């Protein structure tokens, strides 16, 4: 319905322009005879009387241009975020089965086929409540996955940081740490509530936000993770088990597929399901998605922009003879060449601006709404969305203005009288 209303509006506006403008200026003679208004708008009205449908179609093409270009840019951001946030480990296996032998089949294959530099097997624990989750949700930018706060032992956390090459941190007695995704860091910095685990009361000890496999389910928490002393975590129930490893060299797709086969061929009596993340697989998948989604969107946007600008330019240049006769007459009537250039320039700007304004009013809000619909953390706030919109406008205008400049210079040389 929205699309239908937009189409009706665009065609109605441009088709009625040739009759609406004379009616507007007929009631305002002061504006009609001021400056070059009569010359400019009489020419535009005459032109749109014969090409109103064409102008409306071009406006639709430019709307499609901005939407496809914006979608391409946003999907680029989405894939880039997925590359960075899905996993920071070369190999990451998470199991909800809570079975001590869950990883044995994987390890039997990995030990003989994948060169491991360093690895660790550990547990993620269930908190007693959703104290921190409720706080994060109150900020309005978080999708809850667990019905409990996720917790990790300090010894596991410090070992994983060392494995990933992150700076060393320390957990002082009576404190807990928070590790979260970057978009939550500012909010977590403001969290100063104590955390009670059985008979221990822990105070906030710091917030860290390096990549830590927290964007999807069964990772190191969903968005955030609480780090507590080992003895405090000992009595907590396990949420899921994890095997994380860094390899000597990037894994191959054959190795990843074999690990997937091990998961898929498990005996059905083993409960739960294993989640497997591999950097190589994620990069391959994202590269394929980029090739079939993002690149075609940018290419389509480029083609639509060039087609629209070309149609407008041909329409203008096809009127060279009429413009020349018009300016020759104005020259005989005493109009200065500088005034002619100014009138031609204003006429050009209005002619090219008219089909571009509705797409801007439609496309930019659409892009902002689409970016806001992504998972929290993909687009880190209004500033990044506005930056994306700015880049889209810059790309669009760089091509559009190039056509305007070339068409104006060509028409100016052919229709304006020589210096005298």
N, C-alpha and C positions, 0 to 999 in steps of 0.2 A: 504493500500500500504506500509505503514511504517512497519507494522508487517510482511508482506511478505518479504520485503527486509532484515529485521533482521533475519528471519528464513533461507533465502537463504545464507546470510553471515555466520551464525553460522555453518550450515552444510557444506558449501563450505570450510570454514577455517579448521575445524577438519578433514574432509575427505582428504584434500590436505596436511595436516601436515606431514604425513609419507613420502611424496615425496618432499615436499618443504624444510624440514629441511636438508636432505642429500645434496640437491642441494645448499643450502646456505653455509653449512660448506665445501662442496667440492671445492668451490671457495676461501675459507679462511682457508687453512691448519694450519695457525698459531693459530687460535682460536680452530680449531678442536682437536688439540693434546695438548691443554693447560689444565692443571689440570685434572679434571675428566669429561671434556666435552664429550669426545667420549663415555665413559661408560654410562653417564646419558642420552644423547640424542639418542644414538643407542637403548637403552632399551625403551625409550618413543616412538620413531618412530616405532619400532616393535609392540608395544602395540597398538598404535593408528591406525596402518594399519588394525587391526582387530576390533577395537572398536571406530572408528571415529564417526560413527552414534550415538553410545551410548553416547559419550562425548558431542556431539552437543545437544542431547536430554536432558542430564543433565544440560547443560548450559541454555536451555529453561526453565527447571523446576526451576532452581535457579533464573532466571529472573522473573518468575511468583511468586516465593517466596518473593523476594524483593518488587515487586509491590503490592501483597496482604498484606504483612506486613506493607508497607508504607500507603496503603489505610486504613487499620485498625487503624493505629496510628493517621492519619489525621481525620478520622471520630470520633475517641475518642476525639480529640481536639475540633472538631466541636460540638459534643454533650455536652461536658463540657462547652464550651462557651455559648451554647444555654441555659443550666441550669442557668448560672450566669447572662447572659445579657438579656434574653427575658423579664423578669420582676423582679423587686426587691420587689414588693408588693405581698401580699398573694392573693389578688384579684384586678384585673385591668380591667375596662370596658371603652372603648373609643367609642364615637359615633360621626359620622360626620353629624348627622341630624340637629344639632343646634336647638333643641327643648327643652324648659325649663322643660317639663314633661317627657323627654326621659327616665330617670332612675326610674320613679315612680314604674313601675311594678317590676323592679329588687329589689328596696328598700323594697317593700311590702313583698317580699319573704325573703330577707336577714335579715330584722329586726326580723322576727319570727323564723328563722331557722339557721342562721350563727352567732356564737358569735363574734361580732366585738370589737376589742380593741380600734381602732381609725380609722377614715375614713375622707375623704375630697372629695368634688365635686368642680371642677374648670374648667377653660377654657384655651386652648392653642390658641394664637392669631396669625394672619397673619402679618408679617412685610410688610413695604411699598415696599421693593425690595429684591434682593438676594445678598446684599453686602457681608455678611459673607459666604454665600454658594459659591459664586464665588471664594473667597479666599481659601476655603477648597478644592474645585475642582481643583484649580491650583496646589495643592500638589499631585494630581494624585492618591489618595487612598480614594475615596469617591464616593458612588453611590447616586445621587440626587433623592429624593422622592417628595419634595415639590418645587413649583415654587415661593417660598417666604421663607424668614427666619422665623423660628418659635420662638415665644416669650411667656414668662410666667410672671405673676405678681410676684413681690418680696414677697408679703404676702403669696401667695400660695407656693412659693418655700421654704421659711423659715419654714412653717408649715409642708411641706412634709419631709424636712430634719429632723425635730424634730420627726416626726412619724417613720422614718426609723432609728433613733438613730445615725445620722451622727453628726459630730462636728458642733457647731454653727458658722455661718458666719454673716457678716454684709454688708449691701449695703449702702455706703455713698451717700449723695446727689450729683447729677450730675454724677453718675457712673452707669455702667451696669456690670453684671457678665456673665460668660459663663460656662455652665455645658456641658461636652462632654464625649464621650466614651474614655477609657484610651488610645487607639491608636492615638487619635487626640490631646491629651493633650500637647505634645511637640510643635506641630504646632500652637495650639491656644495660647500658652504662648508667641509666637512671634507676635501675632496680636495686634496692638496698634492703630487701626483706630477708630476715634470717630463714634458714632451712632446717627443719627438724627431722632427723632420721633416728627413729627409736628414742634413745635417751640422749642423743647428741644434738646440740644446737650449733649450726654452722653459719658463719657470717660471709657476705660476699667478699671475694678476694681478687677479682679481676675479670675482664671480658676479653676474649680473643676471637678473631674472625677470619683466620686463614682458611683456605679450602679444606674441607674435612668430610666430604661425602654426606651432605645433609639436605640435599634438595629433593630426594625421592624417598619412598617407603623403605623400611628395613635397613636404613643407613645408620650413621652415627647420630641418631636423633633426627627429627624432622624440623629443620630450621635452627634448632638449638639443642644443647646437651649440657647436663650438669656434671661437673667433675668433683667427686668427694673422696675423702680418705678411704683406703682399702678396707679398714676394719668397719667403717660405717656401712659400706656396701655389702659386706659379707652376708648379712641376714636378709637382703632384698631378693625378691623373685627375679628370675631371668626373663627378659623380654625376647631377645634373640641372640644367636651366636654369630660371630663374624670371623672370617679369615681374610687378612689383608696382607698384600705382598708388593714389594718393589723388585723388579726384574733387572738383570744385568743388561738386557737389550729388549727392545719392544717385542711384545708377543706377536705371533703370527695369527692370521685368521684361522688357520688349521688348528692351532693349539686351542684357541677360544672355542671353536666348533666342537672339538673333542671333549672339552670340559662341559659344554652344553649337553652333549650326548650322554655323559655320565649322569647328569641331573635327570634327563628325560627317561633314562632307562632304569631308574631306581625301582626297587621293589615297592609296590603300592602300599604295603603295610606300614612304611615309614611315613609318619604324619608330617604335615607342614610342606612348605614350598621354599626352594632356594632362589635367591636373587643373585645374579652374576653380572658384575660390571667389569668391563675390560677397556682400557683406554684405546687400544687399537680398534676394537669393534665400534666404539662410540665415534671415533674419528672417521672410520669408513662409512658408517651409517649417516653421519652428518654430512660428509662430502657428497654422498649420493642424494640426500635430501636437498642439499644446496643446488646440485646440478639440475634436478628435476623441478624445483620449486622457486628458489630465489633468483637464479639466473634468468629463467623465462619471464618472471615478473618484471625484472629490470629491463630486459630486452623489449617486452611488450610496451612498457612505459615509454621507452625511447622511441619506438616506432609510432606510437599514438601521438606523442609530442611532435615528431617531425611531420607526420601526416597532417595534423591540425594546422601547424604553422605554415606548411607548404600550401594548403588550400587557401588560407587567408592571404598569403603572399601572392599567389597566382591571381586571386580576385582583385587585389590592389593593382598589380602590374598590368592586368588586362585592361585597366582603365587609363593607361598612359596617355592615349590620344585625347580622351575627353579632358583629363586634367591639364594637358598642355594647352588646349584651346581655352579652357577656363582661366588659366593664369596669364595667357597672352592678352585676353580681354581685360583682366584686372590690371595688367601692366599698362595697357593703353589708357585705362581710366586713372592712372597715376599712383597705383599701389607700389610701395617700395619693395625691393627684392627681400629685404630682411623680414618685412611683414608677411610676405608670401611664405618664406621658410618657417616662420613661427606658426602660421595657420596650418601649413602642411604637417608640421611636427605634431601639433595638438590633435589634428584629425587622425593621424597615424596612431597616436597613443590611445585615443578613445576607441578607435576601431579594433585594435588588438587587445585592449583591456576589457572591453565589454564581454567577450566570451570567456575570459579568464577569471572574472570576479566570482560568478556563481560556483565554479568548481572549487575555488578557495574556500568559500563559505560552506560548501558541502564536504569536501575532501578532508580538510584539516580536522574538523570535529570527529569525522569517522575514524581517522588515524589515531587520534587521542583516545577515543573510546576503545578501539581495538587493542591498543597498547595496555590500557588499564585492565583488559580482560585476561591478560596472561597471568601465569602463576606469580605469586608474590616473590619479589627478588629478581625476576627476569629484567624488568625495567625498574630501575631504582629511583622511583619518585617522579614528580612532575617535571623536575629540571631536565632529566634525561629524555622524557617524552617531548618536551619543547625543543630540546636540542635535535632530536630525530626529525621533528616537523621542520625545523630550520634547515637541516641538511636537505630534506626533500624539496623544500621551496627553492633552495640554492641550485640544486641540480635541474629542476624544472625551468627556473627563470634563466639559467645560463644558456640553455638551448633556445628558449623562446625569445629572449632578448637578442640573441645572435641573428635570428631570422628577421626580427624587427629592424635591427640596425642595417643589415644588408639590403632589405627591401627599401628602407627609407633612403639610403644613399643612392640606390639605383634610380628610384623615382625622382629624387631631387635633381639628379643630373639630367634627366630626360624631360622634365615638365617645367622646371623653372627657367625663366628667360635668363640670358647671359648677363653678366655685370654690365652696367652702363654708367 
